[in-house]
Amino acid sequence: MSAHAHHVTPLATLFATFGALVALTVLTSAMAYVNLDELIGISGVDIWVTLGIATVKAALVALIFMHLVHDKAFNGLILLFTLGFAALFISFALMDTGQYEDQIDQYIEDKQQQEIAETPAA
């Protein structure tokens, strides 16, 4: 039989975590209406802030609702490595987005010129 003791999380902690998750969700939704690139002057900061909020929300769920905070340290280490690898893969994908930006801009410009040429003169 296992000697592992069960832990009961207090209701206040659960409700506080739920409140934090709701607040972070509202913040994530508000990010859709705020252009941090213009406010801060750094290009691409919006996605990093949004991913940071999502990471905090995932950590809260894992630590509190999944009781990882009361589990063995090895399981927490596995979570950290998993999040690290996910961040690494996402960063690789984000680094590649600028690679084809010139071609995309040229395509959009060509499409606009084509639409102007096809529009009948009034």
All heavy atoms as an XYZ file, in Angstrom:
928
protein
N       0.829     -1.171      0.000
C       0.000      0.000      0.000
C       0.879      1.241      0.000
O       1.926      1.279      0.614
C      -0.913     -0.020      1.220
C      -1.970      1.049      1.171
S      -3.046      0.894      2.574
C      -4.567      0.645      1.755
N       0.447      2.267     -0.682
C       1.242      3.482     -0.826
C       1.210      4.317      0.445
O       0.201      4.415      1.123
C       0.674      4.300     -1.989
O       1.312      5.529     -2.068
N       2.338      4.929      0.740
C       2.433      5.787      1.910
C       2.188      7.246      1.529
O       2.409      8.143      2.322
C       3.813      5.639      2.541
N       1.727      7.479      0.305
C       1.495      8.832     -0.192
C       0.223      9.394      0.441
O      -0.857      8.836      0.299
C       1.374      8.808     -1.720
C       1.228     10.163     -2.330
N       2.249     11.068     -2.338
C       0.181     10.754     -2.947
C       1.840     12.168     -2.945
N       0.584     11.985     -3.317
N       0.345     10.524      1.130
C      -0.804     11.145      1.775
C      -1.540     12.033      0.782
O      -0.942     12.672     -0.071
C      -0.341     11.975      2.963
N      -2.847     12.058      0.906
C      -3.661     12.902      0.040
C      -3.742     14.300      0.618
O      -3.742     14.494      1.832
C      -5.065     12.314     -0.110
C      -5.075     11.017     -0.846
N      -4.954     10.953     -2.207
C      -5.172      9.749     -0.410
C      -4.979      9.686     -2.576
N      -5.111      8.933     -1.501
N      -3.811     15.282     -0.257
C      -3.890     16.672      0.182
C      -5.208     17.264     -0.296
O      -5.590     17.102     -1.444
C      -2.729     17.489     -0.371
C      -2.803     18.927      0.012
N      -2.404     19.367      1.249
C      -3.236     20.013     -0.658
C      -2.594     20.663      1.328
N      -3.094     21.080      0.168
N      -5.887     17.962      0.595
C      -7.131     18.643      0.250
C      -6.839     20.141      0.181
O      -6.415     20.746      1.165
C      -8.233     18.360      1.290
C      -9.499     19.123      0.950
C      -8.512     16.873      1.365
N      -7.058     20.726     -0.993
C      -6.813     22.157     -1.174
C      -7.966     22.945     -0.571
O      -9.133     22.634     -0.830
C      -6.690     22.486     -2.673
O      -5.677     21.658     -3.239
C      -6.328     23.933     -2.890
N      -7.659     23.953      0.242
C      -8.734     24.753      0.846
C      -9.590     25.436     -0.215
O      -9.098     25.819     -1.288
C      -7.982     25.798      1.673
C      -6.618     25.260      1.854
C      -6.342     24.383      0.686
N     -10.854     25.613      0.092
C     -11.786     26.231     -0.843
C     -11.377     27.651     -1.193
O     -11.554     28.091     -2.332
C     -13.202     26.230     -0.252
C     -14.129     25.310     -1.021
C     -14.734     24.305     -0.116
C     -15.161     26.115     -1.721
N     -10.825     28.379     -0.248
C     -10.399     29.755     -0.517
C      -9.317     29.781     -1.597
O      -9.316     30.658     -2.468
C      -9.884     30.406      0.767
N      -8.413     28.828     -1.566
C      -7.357     28.747     -2.575
C      -7.944     28.436     -3.949
O      -7.536     29.014     -4.964
C      -6.332     27.670     -2.190
O      -5.798     27.991     -0.907
C      -5.212     27.586     -3.196
N      -8.908     27.527     -3.976
C      -9.538     27.174     -5.246
C     -10.283     28.361     -5.843
O     -10.185     28.631     -7.049
C     -10.479     25.987     -5.052
C      -9.822     24.658     -4.671
C     -10.876     23.599     -4.400
C      -8.865     24.207     -5.759
N     -11.026     29.091     -5.009
C     -11.763     30.250     -5.514
C     -10.816     31.379     -5.927
O     -11.068     32.072     -6.920
C     -12.775     30.748     -4.482
C     -14.019     29.905     -4.422
C     -14.421     29.335     -3.234
C     -14.791     29.689     -5.555
C     -15.565     28.554     -3.179
C     -15.935     28.912     -5.509
C     -16.323     28.344     -4.311
N      -9.731     31.569     -5.178
C      -8.745     32.590     -5.555
C      -8.093     32.239     -6.886
O      -7.879     33.114     -7.737
C      -7.687     32.725     -4.458
N      -7.788     30.964     -7.092
C      -7.207     30.520     -8.354
C      -8.194     30.715     -9.494
O      -7.828     31.183    -10.581
C      -6.784     29.047     -8.261
O      -5.905     28.890     -7.156
C      -6.115     28.585     -9.537
N      -9.455     30.372     -9.247
C     -10.489     30.576    -10.261
C     -10.611     32.056    -10.614
O     -10.691     32.422    -11.794
C     -11.835     30.039     -9.763
C     -12.969     30.325    -10.694
C     -13.091     29.652    -11.898
C     -13.924     31.285    -10.375
C     -14.130     29.920    -12.767
C     -14.961     31.560    -11.238
C     -15.075     30.877    -12.428
N     -10.590     32.925     -9.602
C     -10.663     34.366     -9.850
C      -9.477     34.860    -10.666
O      -9.626     35.692    -11.563
N      -8.294     34.344    -10.350
C      -7.102     34.729    -11.107
C      -7.214     34.267    -12.559
O      -6.841     35.009    -13.489
C      -5.854     34.141    -10.455
N      -7.733     33.065    -12.775
C      -7.889     32.558    -14.142
C      -8.899     33.389    -14.926
O      -8.690     33.682    -16.110
C      -8.307     31.087    -14.118
C      -7.229     30.105    -13.668
C      -7.831     28.711    -13.471
C      -6.095     30.057    -14.663
N      -9.978     33.788    -14.272
C     -10.977     34.632    -14.949
C     -10.365     35.991    -15.287
O     -10.531     36.502    -16.405
C     -12.245     34.784    -14.075
C     -13.167     35.865    -14.630
C     -12.981     33.464    -13.970
N      -9.634     36.578    -14.332
C      -8.998     37.881    -14.576
C      -7.988     37.798    -15.717
O      -7.923     38.695    -16.571
C      -8.330     38.371    -13.298
N      -7.201     36.727    -15.747
C      -6.223     36.566    -16.824
C      -6.903     36.328    -18.172
O      -6.393     36.763    -19.210
C      -5.258     35.432    -16.491
C      -4.259     35.743    -15.371
C      -3.528     34.478    -14.940
C      -3.279     36.802    -15.811
N      -8.051     35.667    -18.167
C      -8.806     35.468    -19.406
C      -9.339     36.797    -19.922
O      -9.288     37.072    -21.131
C      -9.956     34.470    -19.177
O      -9.403     33.226    -18.739
C     -10.766     34.256    -20.443
N      -9.844     37.636    -19.014
C     -10.310     38.968    -19.409
C      -9.136     39.784    -19.955
O      -9.268     40.479    -20.973
C     -10.981     39.681    -18.213
C     -11.230     41.150    -18.510
C     -12.284     38.980    -17.844
N      -7.988     39.687    -19.312
C      -6.792     40.393    -19.784
C      -6.376     39.916    -21.175
O      -6.019     40.720    -22.044
C      -5.642     40.208    -18.799
C      -4.327     40.904    -19.134
C      -4.525     42.419    -19.191
C      -3.271     40.541    -18.113
N      -6.458     38.615    -21.399
C      -6.130     38.060    -22.716
C      -7.090     38.599    -23.773
O      -6.671     38.963    -24.877
C      -6.190     36.522    -22.694
O      -5.294     36.041    -21.703
C      -5.823     35.934    -24.034
N      -8.374     38.665    -23.442
C      -9.357     39.195    -24.387
C      -9.119     40.681    -24.640
O      -9.276     41.160    -25.768
C     -10.772     38.985    -23.852
O     -11.040     37.609    -23.718
N      -8.733     41.415    -23.612
C      -8.464     42.846    -23.770
C      -7.256     43.081    -24.671
O      -7.162     44.125    -25.332
C      -8.243     43.488    -22.410
N      -6.339     42.128    -24.694
C      -5.149     42.264    -25.537
C      -5.514     42.352    -27.021
O      -4.749     42.884    -27.820
C      -4.197     41.094    -25.316
C      -3.462     41.126    -24.000
S      -2.333     42.479    -23.877
C      -1.234     42.122    -25.232
N      -6.682     41.831    -27.393
C      -7.106     41.894    -28.787
C      -7.411     43.327    -29.220
O      -7.358     43.646    -30.406
C      -8.333     41.015    -29.012
N      -7.719     44.202    -28.260
C      -8.091     45.574    -28.576
C      -6.962     46.576    -28.327
O      -7.107     47.747    -28.629
C      -9.316     45.976    -27.744
C     -10.503     45.090    -28.027
C     -10.880     44.094    -27.142
C     -11.239     45.239    -29.200
C     -11.960     43.273    -27.407
C     -12.318     44.425    -29.479
C     -12.677     43.446    -28.567
O     -13.742     42.636    -28.840
N      -5.855     46.123    -27.756
C      -4.731     46.999    -27.448
C      -3.576     46.653    -28.378
O      -3.228     45.492    -28.544
C      -4.297     46.819    -25.970
C      -3.067     47.656    -25.672
C      -5.427     47.157    -25.038
N      -2.988     47.677    -28.969
C      -1.839     47.465    -29.849
C      -0.570     47.844    -29.089
O      -0.167     49.005    -29.069
C      -1.990     48.290    -31.127
C      -0.947     47.933    -32.149
O      -0.020     47.168    -31.871
N      -1.095     48.479    -33.340
N       0.043     46.856    -28.442
C       1.250     47.116    -27.669
C       2.431     47.500    -28.553
O       3.343     48.181    -28.096
C       1.619     45.889    -26.832
C       0.771     45.631    -25.603
C       1.265     44.395    -24.873
C       0.777     46.808    -24.666
N       2.404     47.064    -29.797
C       3.497     47.414    -30.712
C       3.632     48.932    -30.834
O       4.738     49.467    -30.829
C       3.267     46.804    -32.090
C       3.370     45.288    -32.074
O       3.881     44.749    -31.084
O       2.949     44.663    -33.055
N       2.500     49.623    -30.944
C       2.528     51.079    -31.071
C       2.830     51.746    -29.727
O       3.532     52.744    -29.674
C       1.203     51.590    -31.619
C       0.975     51.242    -33.069
C      -0.366     51.750    -33.577
O      -1.090     52.411    -32.800
O      -0.686     51.474    -34.739
N       2.287     51.185    -28.630
C       2.495     51.787    -27.314
C       3.948     51.696    -26.857
O       4.513     52.653    -26.335
C       1.593     51.112    -26.274
C       0.098     51.390    -26.393
C      -0.677     50.570    -25.380
C      -0.184     52.865    -26.168
N       4.544     50.531    -27.049
C       5.901     50.298    -26.567
C       6.930     50.629    -27.634
O       8.025     51.091    -27.331
C       6.055     48.831    -26.090
C       5.126     48.581    -24.912
C       7.482     48.524    -25.703
C       5.104     47.159    -24.442
N       6.572     50.410    -28.880
C       7.501     50.682    -29.969
C       8.350     49.489    -30.355
O       9.306     49.619    -31.096
N       8.014     48.323    -29.835
C       8.752     47.103    -30.165
C       7.821     46.203    -30.969
O       6.722     45.887    -30.535
C       9.227     46.369    -28.898
C      10.148     47.275    -28.070
C       9.945     45.080    -29.262
C      10.509     46.703    -26.723
N       8.267     45.771    -32.109
C       7.444     44.939    -32.981
C       7.326     43.519    -32.433
O       8.302     42.927    -31.986
C       8.048     44.904    -34.380
O       7.294     44.073    -35.214
N       6.114     42.972    -32.466
C       5.888     41.583    -32.089
C       5.748     41.327    -30.600
O       5.778     40.180    -30.171
N       5.564     42.365    -29.809
C       5.471     42.162    -28.366
C       4.101     41.612    -27.963
O       3.971     40.949    -26.932
C       5.828     43.463    -27.601
C       4.700     44.475    -27.652
C       6.201     43.175    -26.176
N       3.081     41.850    -28.778
C       1.734     41.379    -28.460
C       1.686     39.865    -28.264
O       1.093     39.372    -27.300
C       0.745     41.760    -29.568
C       0.439     43.235    -29.612
O       0.706     43.920    -28.607
O      -0.063     43.699    -30.649
N       2.288     39.143    -29.171
C       2.222     37.681    -29.109
C       2.952     37.159    -27.888
O       2.517     36.199    -27.248
C       2.760     37.044    -30.418
C       2.517     35.529    -30.433
C       4.236     37.310    -30.587
C       1.098     35.161    -30.636
N       4.065     37.799    -27.523
C       4.820     37.322    -26.361
C       4.071     37.574    -25.056
O       4.102     36.740    -24.146
C       6.205     37.960    -26.337
C       7.048     37.462    -27.457
C       7.401     38.132    -28.569
C       7.603     36.149    -27.587
N       8.164     37.327    -29.404
C       8.298     36.102    -28.815
C       7.586     35.008    -26.795
C       8.965     34.964    -29.247
C       8.250     33.879    -27.234
C       8.921     33.864    -28.448
N       3.390     38.713    -24.973
C       2.593     39.000    -23.771
C       1.432     38.016    -23.670
O       1.151     37.464    -22.597
C       2.094     40.459    -23.785
C       1.084     40.714    -22.681
C       3.269     41.413    -23.662
N       0.764     37.771    -24.788
C      -0.357     36.836    -24.792
C       0.104     35.420    -24.439
O      -0.559     34.718    -23.665
C      -1.051     36.845    -26.167
O      -1.408     38.191    -26.483
C      -2.293     35.993    -26.159
N       1.227     34.985    -24.988
C       1.760     33.664    -24.643
C       2.191     33.592    -23.184
O       2.048     32.552    -22.531
C       2.929     33.307    -25.556
C       2.567     32.907    -26.974
C       3.822     32.752    -27.817
C       1.750     31.641    -26.994
N       2.698     34.692    -22.656
C       3.064     34.735    -21.245
C       1.850     34.579    -20.340
O       1.881     33.842    -19.343
N       0.756     35.254    -20.686
C      -0.482     35.119    -19.916
C      -0.990     33.687    -19.990
O      -1.398     33.103    -18.982
C      -1.540     36.116    -20.433
C      -1.104     37.544    -20.155
C      -2.899     35.848    -19.799
C      -1.951     38.599    -20.854
N      -0.946     33.093    -21.163
C      -1.397     31.703    -21.314
C      -0.523     30.751    -20.504
O      -1.027     29.781    -19.920
C      -1.375     31.310    -22.786
N       0.762     31.022    -20.429
C       1.667     30.181    -19.646
C       1.345     30.273    -18.160
O       1.334     29.253    -17.449
C       3.130     30.588    -19.901
O       3.394     30.468    -21.293
C       4.091     29.726    -19.119
N       1.073     31.473    -17.695
C       0.706     31.645    -16.279
C      -0.600     30.913    -15.974
O      -0.723     30.242    -14.939
C       0.601     33.145    -15.930
C      -0.015     33.353    -14.550
C       1.969     33.793    -16.003
N      -1.560     31.009    -16.883
C      -2.836     30.310    -16.664
C      -2.636     28.792    -16.638
O      -3.198     28.100    -15.791
C      -3.851     30.696    -17.751
C      -4.345     32.101    -17.596
C      -5.351     32.611    -18.611
C      -5.753     31.776    -19.738
N      -6.668     32.422    -20.680
N      -1.821     28.287    -17.543
C      -1.553     26.845    -17.570
C      -0.836     26.399    -16.300
O      -1.131     25.335    -15.751
C      -0.728     26.490    -18.801
N       0.083     27.219    -15.825
C       0.806     26.878    -14.598
C      -0.128     26.867    -13.395
O      -0.029     25.982    -12.528
C       1.948     27.865    -14.371
N      -1.046     27.823    -13.331
C      -2.015     27.836    -12.236
C      -2.885     26.586    -12.235
O      -3.126     25.983    -11.189
C      -2.903     29.084    -12.325
C      -2.317     30.380    -11.805
C      -3.257     31.548    -12.100
C      -2.057     30.282    -10.314
N      -3.353     26.218    -13.410
C      -4.189     25.016    -13.498
C      -3.396     23.780    -13.072
O      -3.873     22.956    -12.291
C      -4.746     24.843    -14.934
C      -5.368     23.476    -15.124
C      -5.762     25.928    -15.235
N      -2.183     23.665    -13.565
C      -1.371     22.494    -13.244
C      -1.002     22.460    -11.756
O      -1.080     21.408    -11.113
C      -0.106     22.472    -14.094
N      -0.612     23.591    -11.212
C      -0.162     23.606     -9.820
C      -1.297     23.458     -8.821
O      -1.171     22.708     -7.851
C       0.602     24.905     -9.541
C       1.959     25.036    -10.215
C       2.509     26.432    -10.021
C       2.921     23.992     -9.670
N      -2.398     24.154     -9.033
C      -3.471     24.167     -8.038
C      -4.521     23.099     -8.323
O      -4.784     22.226     -7.488
C      -4.128     25.561     -7.963
C      -3.088     26.640     -7.688
C      -5.238     25.567     -6.910
C      -2.313     26.483     -6.396
N      -5.141     23.152     -9.484
C      -6.243     22.228     -9.768
C      -5.780     20.794     -9.982
O      -6.518     19.853     -9.700
C      -7.061     22.715    -10.971
C      -7.858     23.955    -10.688
C      -7.786     25.033    -11.538
C      -8.670     24.048     -9.573
C      -8.515     26.178    -11.290
C      -9.400     25.185     -9.302
C      -9.318     26.259    -10.169
N      -4.570     20.619    -10.502
C      -4.053     19.269    -10.694
C      -3.149     18.843     -9.533
O      -2.529     17.793     -9.578
C      -3.298     19.190    -12.031
C      -4.191     19.448    -13.222
S      -3.303     19.545    -14.777
C      -2.720     17.879    -14.939
N      -3.060     19.677     -8.497
C      -2.327     19.387     -7.250
C      -0.852     19.099     -7.481
O      -0.221     18.384     -6.706
C      -2.983     18.221     -6.491
C      -4.423     18.451     -6.183
N      -4.817     19.212     -5.126
C      -5.552     18.034     -6.814
C      -6.154     19.250     -5.105
N      -6.621     18.556     -6.118
N      -0.284     19.677     -8.510
C       1.129     19.451     -8.791
C       2.016     20.095     -7.731
O       3.116     19.620     -7.467
C       1.477     19.993    -10.180
C       2.816     19.581    -10.756
C       2.917     18.059    -10.844
C       3.007     20.187    -12.121
N       1.510     21.150     -7.099
C       2.282     21.826     -6.067
C       2.519     20.918     -4.856
O       3.504     21.067     -4.129
C       1.606     23.166     -5.666
C       0.353     22.925     -4.850
C       2.567     24.050     -4.916
N       1.658     19.929     -4.655
C       1.786     19.014     -3.527
C       2.341     17.656     -3.937
O       2.413     16.748     -3.121
C       0.419     18.809     -2.858
C      -0.185     20.088     -2.386
N       0.320     20.801     -1.338
C      -1.237     20.797     -2.852
C      -0.395     21.882     -1.155
N      -1.349     21.906     -2.064
N       2.719     17.513     -5.186
C       3.211     16.244     -5.696
C       4.736     16.188     -5.594
O       5.383     17.101     -5.103
C       2.764     16.076     -7.159
C       2.551     14.636     -7.552
O       2.936     13.753     -6.770
O       2.000     14.404     -8.640
N       5.296     15.119     -6.090
C       6.749     14.952     -6.066
C       7.424     15.985     -6.971
O       6.866     16.404     -7.978
C       7.119     13.549     -6.534
C       6.616     12.466     -5.615
C       6.965     11.098     -6.151
C       6.374     10.043     -5.233
N       6.605      8.702     -5.740
N       8.639     16.374     -6.607
C       9.376     17.390     -7.364
C       9.669     16.927     -8.794
O       9.750     17.743     -9.712
C      10.667     17.735     -6.654
N       9.813     15.636     -8.994
C      10.105     15.114    -10.328
C       8.973     15.450    -11.301
O       9.232     15.806    -12.459
C      10.313     13.597    -10.272
C      10.589     12.993    -11.615
C      11.817     13.168    -12.236
C       9.617     12.258    -12.266
C      12.063     12.620    -13.482
C       9.850     11.712    -13.511
C      11.084     11.892    -14.123
N       7.729     15.375    -10.849
C       6.603     15.705    -11.724
C       6.608     17.184    -12.089
O       6.279     17.557    -13.213
C       5.288     15.323    -11.060
C       5.130     13.825    -10.917
O       5.720     13.064    -11.669
N       4.359     13.397     -9.942
N       6.998     18.036    -11.164
C       7.133     19.456    -11.468
C       8.242     19.709    -12.468
O       8.132     20.567    -13.347
N       9.313     18.963    -12.335
C      10.429     19.077    -13.268
C      10.002     18.666    -14.679
O      10.363     19.320    -15.666
C      11.591     18.207    -12.790
C      12.924     18.373    -13.483
C      13.451     19.783    -13.290
C      13.925     17.370    -12.951
N       9.226     17.616    -14.763
C       8.699     17.184    -16.070
C       7.834     18.282    -16.674
O       7.926     18.569    -17.871
C       7.892     15.866    -15.922
C       8.798     14.719    -15.509
C       7.143     15.534    -17.204
C       9.856     14.364    -16.521
N       7.003     18.933    -15.853
C       6.170     20.026    -16.345
C       7.030     21.166    -16.865
O       6.769     21.715    -17.939
C       5.229     20.530    -15.250
C       4.407     21.762    -15.627
C       3.396     21.430    -16.706
C       3.733     22.351    -14.414
N       8.061     21.535    -16.125
C       8.937     22.626    -16.559
C       9.634     22.316    -17.877
O       9.725     23.171    -18.761
C       9.963     22.941    -15.474
C       9.430     23.642    -14.239
C      10.539     23.819    -13.215
C       8.817     24.969    -14.604
N      10.132     21.097    -18.020
C      10.772     20.721    -19.283
C       9.763     20.727    -20.433
O      10.090     21.139    -21.549
C      11.436     19.342    -19.169
C      12.793     19.399    -18.546
C      13.027     18.778    -17.327
C      13.835     20.073    -19.154
C      14.283     18.829    -16.736
C      15.092     20.130    -18.578
C      15.317     19.500    -17.368
N       8.546     20.282    -20.170
C       7.509     20.279    -21.199
C       7.207     21.698    -21.650
O       7.122     21.979    -22.854
C       6.239     19.601    -20.664
O       6.552     18.277    -20.243
C       5.149     19.566    -21.712
N       7.028     22.606    -20.688
C       6.759     24.003    -21.040
C       7.945     24.620    -21.766
O       7.766     25.406    -22.704
C       6.426     24.803    -19.779
C       5.098     24.465    -19.099
C       4.957     25.245    -17.803
C       3.937     24.716    -20.024
N       9.140     24.268    -21.341
C      10.331     24.784    -22.008
C      10.423     24.338    -23.456
O      10.729     25.148    -24.349
N      10.156     23.065    -23.702
C      10.194     22.575    -25.081
C       9.083     23.189    -25.919
O       9.288     23.524    -27.089
C      10.111     21.046    -25.124
C      11.422     20.376    -24.876
C      11.613     19.592    -23.757
C      12.485     20.531    -25.757
C      12.825     18.979    -23.511
C      13.701     19.930    -25.522
C      13.872     19.148    -24.395
N       7.891     23.358    -25.343
C       6.799     24.004    -26.075
C       7.185     25.435    -26.435
O       6.953     25.883    -27.567
C       5.517     23.974    -25.257
N       7.782     26.161    -25.487
C       8.217     27.532    -25.766
C       9.300     27.550    -26.847
O       9.314     28.437    -27.706
C       8.737     28.177    -24.488
N      10.191     26.593    -26.806
C      11.247     26.498    -27.808
C      10.663     26.283    -29.202
O      11.041     26.966    -30.165
C      12.202     25.354    -27.457
C      13.365     25.118    -28.407
C      14.359     26.267    -28.316
C      14.042     23.797    -28.077
N       9.718     25.353    -29.328
C       9.123     25.071    -30.628
C       8.316     26.263    -31.135
O       8.343     26.578    -32.327
C       8.254     23.821    -30.561
C       9.039     22.570    -30.250
C       8.482     21.569    -29.482
C      10.325     22.397    -30.713
C       9.201     20.419    -29.182
C      11.051     21.258    -30.429
C      10.487     20.266    -29.664
N       7.598     26.927    -30.246
C       6.828     28.102    -30.657
C       7.771     29.217    -31.099
O       7.510     29.917    -32.077
C       5.885     28.556    -29.527
C       4.750     27.540    -29.361
C       5.310     29.941    -29.801
C       3.874     27.760    -28.154
N       8.867     29.384    -30.379
C       9.812     30.438    -30.765
C      10.445     30.145    -32.126
O      10.694     31.070    -32.900
C      10.886     30.621    -29.697
O      11.711     29.479    -29.603
N      10.704     28.886    -32.436
C      11.205     28.549    -33.770
C      10.199     28.939    -34.846
O      10.558     29.477    -35.890
C      11.519     27.058    -33.885
C      12.806     26.644    -33.232
C      12.955     25.362    -32.746
C      13.863     27.527    -33.093
C      14.139     24.968    -32.136
C      15.043     27.149    -32.494
C      15.184     25.863    -32.014
N       8.924     28.655    -34.586
C       7.888     29.005    -35.558
C       7.776     30.524    -35.708
O       7.599     31.039    -36.812
C       6.548     28.410    -35.133
N       7.888     31.247    -34.606
C       7.790     32.706    -34.667
C       9.000     33.327    -35.364
O       8.869     34.357    -36.033
C       7.636     33.287    -33.261
C       6.289     33.039    -32.599
C       6.301     33.555    -31.170
C       5.175     33.678    -33.391
N      10.167     32.735    -35.211
C      11.351     33.261    -35.886
C      11.216     33.142    -37.399
O      11.782     33.935    -38.141
C      12.608     32.520    -35.423
C      13.072     32.921    -34.050
S      14.691     32.275    -33.626
C      14.441     30.511    -33.674
N      10.465     32.168    -37.864
C      10.325     31.918    -39.290
C       9.284     32.825    -39.938
O       9.245     32.938    -41.150
C       9.961     30.451    -39.515
C      10.051     30.050    -40.968
O      11.049     30.416    -41.610
O       9.122     29.388    -41.443
N       8.439     33.486    -39.152
C       7.355     34.271    -39.747
C       7.877     35.452    -40.546
O       7.266     35.844    -41.533
C       6.378     34.776    -38.668
O       7.108     35.512    -37.690
C       5.635     33.641    -38.020
N       8.971     36.039    -40.152
C       9.515     37.177    -40.886
C      10.225     36.796    -42.168
O      10.493     37.649    -43.015
N      10.526     35.535    -42.339
C      11.278     35.061    -43.495
C      10.554     35.339    -44.818
O      11.181     35.671    -45.813
C      11.545     33.565    -43.363
C      12.362     32.970    -44.468
C      13.818     33.403    -44.407
O      14.325     33.739    -43.347
N      14.480     33.404    -45.541
N       9.227     35.206    -44.816
C       8.464     35.322    -46.055
C       7.631     36.597    -46.111
O       6.746     36.735    -46.941
C       7.545     34.103    -46.208
C       8.312     32.811    -46.178
C       8.317     32.007    -45.044
C       9.061     32.405    -47.272
C       9.051     30.829    -45.008
C       9.792     31.236    -47.233
C       9.779     30.452    -46.103
O      10.498     29.300    -46.069
N       7.918     37.550    -45.238
C       7.115     38.761    -45.162
C       7.154     39.568    -46.459
O       6.131     40.081    -46.909
C       7.586     39.622    -43.995
C       6.672     40.771    -43.671
C       7.059     41.453    -42.381
O       7.952     40.985    -41.672
O       6.446     42.490    -42.102
N       8.314     39.661    -47.088
C       8.426     40.413    -48.341
C       7.570     39.791    -49.442
O       6.913     40.499    -50.207
C       9.876     40.478    -48.804
C      10.756     41.274    -47.850
O      10.210     42.115    -47.111
O      11.977     41.044    -47.845
N       7.578     38.462    -49.514
C       6.781     37.777    -50.539
C       5.284     37.970    -50.285
O       4.505     38.137    -51.220
C       7.130     36.293    -50.555
C       8.534     36.010    -51.020
C       8.901     34.543    -50.880
O       8.107     33.732    -50.411
N      10.121     34.207    -51.286
N       4.888     37.955    -49.021
C       3.476     38.150    -48.685
C       3.049     39.566    -49.027
O       1.982     39.782    -49.613
C       3.233     37.841    -47.197
C       3.456     36.357    -46.928
C       1.834     38.264    -46.770
C       3.473     35.987    -45.461
N       3.890     40.551    -48.694
C       3.573     41.936    -49.032
C       3.459     42.124    -50.540
O       2.559     42.826    -51.025
C       4.636     42.879    -48.460
C       4.597     42.954    -46.943
O       3.557     42.584    -46.351
O       5.615     43.384    -46.353
N       4.348     41.508    -51.297
C       4.303     41.605    -52.756
C       3.033     40.962    -53.305
O       2.398     41.498    -54.218
C       5.540     40.942    -53.381
C       5.610     41.074    -54.882
C       5.729     42.510    -55.329
O       6.460     43.288    -54.740
N       4.993     42.879    -56.362
N       2.629     39.837    -52.755
C       1.401     39.154    -53.185
C       0.190     40.039    -52.933
O      -0.682     40.168    -53.796
C       1.264     37.827    -52.451
C      -0.043     37.118    -52.716
C      -0.235     36.409    -53.895
C      -1.079     37.176    -51.800
C      -1.437     35.775    -54.158
C      -2.281     36.540    -52.041
C      -2.456     35.842    -53.222
O      -3.644     35.223    -53.468
N       0.133     40.657    -51.751
C      -0.998     41.524    -51.424
C      -1.034     42.724    -52.368
O      -2.102     43.113    -52.858
C      -0.915     41.976    -49.947
C      -1.160     40.772    -49.032
C      -1.907     43.086    -49.651
C      -0.913     41.043    -47.559
N       0.121     43.297    -52.653
C       0.192     44.433    -53.566
C      -0.256     44.028    -54.966
O      -1.014     44.761    -55.626
C       1.620     44.970    -53.593
C       1.779     46.255    -54.378
C       3.206     46.768    -54.315
O       3.769     46.798    -53.205
O       3.743     47.112    -55.391
N       0.196     42.872    -55.433
C      -0.214     42.390    -56.755
C      -1.721     42.152    -56.819
O      -2.366     42.466    -57.819
C       0.531     41.100    -57.110
C       2.014     41.333    -57.363
O       2.425     42.502    -57.531
O       2.770     40.325    -57.368
N      -2.278     41.593    -55.748
C      -3.721     41.333    -55.708
C      -4.505     42.636    -55.757
O      -5.523     42.730    -56.455
C      -4.091     40.604    -54.415
C      -4.156     39.103    -54.484
C      -5.065     38.636    -55.559
C      -5.750     37.391    -55.091
N      -6.365     36.672    -56.194
N      -4.035     43.649    -55.033
C      -4.720     44.942    -55.041
C      -4.659     45.577    -56.420
O      -5.644     46.142    -56.892
C      -4.115     45.860    -53.985
C      -4.432     45.448    -52.573
C      -3.673     46.247    -51.530
O      -2.711     46.932    -51.843
N      -4.103     46.144    -50.278
N      -3.521     45.498    -57.082
C      -3.394     46.055    -58.424
C      -4.274     45.301    -59.416
O      -4.864     45.895    -60.317
C      -1.935     46.038    -58.871
C      -1.079     47.028    -58.134
C       0.389     46.936    -58.520
O       0.785     46.074    -59.295
N       1.195     47.836    -57.968
N      -4.379     43.990    -59.226
C      -5.226     43.187    -60.102
C      -6.696     43.559    -59.911
O      -7.435     43.676    -60.884
C      -5.019     41.696    -59.804
C      -5.809     40.772    -60.689
C      -5.609     39.307    -60.307
O      -4.997     38.996    -59.294
N      -6.142     38.410    -61.107
N      -7.115     43.789    -58.689
C      -8.500     44.179    -58.426
C      -8.800     45.552    -59.009
O      -9.900     45.791    -59.528
C      -8.762     44.174    -56.915
C      -8.833     42.792    -56.325
C      -8.958     42.797    -54.797
O      -9.056     43.890    -54.208
O      -8.965     41.704    -54.209
N      -7.820     46.464    -58.916
C      -8.018     47.804    -59.475
C      -8.145     47.703    -60.999
O      -8.982     48.359    -61.602
C      -6.848     48.728    -59.079
C      -6.919     49.027    -57.574
C      -6.860     50.018    -59.885
C      -5.719     49.756    -57.030
N      -7.330     46.854    -61.629
C      -7.369     46.698    -63.090
C      -8.670     46.054    -63.544
O      -9.175     46.375    -64.632
C      -6.182     45.852    -63.557
N      -9.258     45.194    -62.727
C     -10.497     44.498    -63.112
C     -11.752     45.326    -62.818
O     -12.821     45.002    -63.310
C     -10.584     43.152    -62.380
C      -9.564     42.149    -62.828
C      -9.604     40.865    -62.006
O     -10.362     40.797    -61.023
O      -8.874     39.937    -62.357
N     -11.631     46.386    -62.038
C     -12.772     47.199    -61.692
C     -13.173     48.034    -62.916
O     -12.336     48.752    -63.482
C     -12.440     48.160    -60.525
O     -11.974     47.370    -59.416
C     -13.646     48.969    -60.092
N     -14.441     47.924    -63.307
C     -14.880     48.701    -64.491
C     -14.889     50.198    -64.175
O     -15.220     50.628    -63.072
C     -16.286     48.192    -64.781
C     -16.731     47.520    -63.522
C     -15.502     47.122    -62.774
N     -14.500     50.997    -65.164
C     -14.484     52.452    -65.006
C     -15.910     52.975    -64.989
O     -16.756     52.541    -65.762
C     -13.693     53.106    -66.134
N     -16.172     53.927    -64.109
C     -17.538     54.460    -64.000
C     -17.775     55.627    -64.902
O     -16.983     56.294    -65.394
C     -17.800     54.885    -62.548
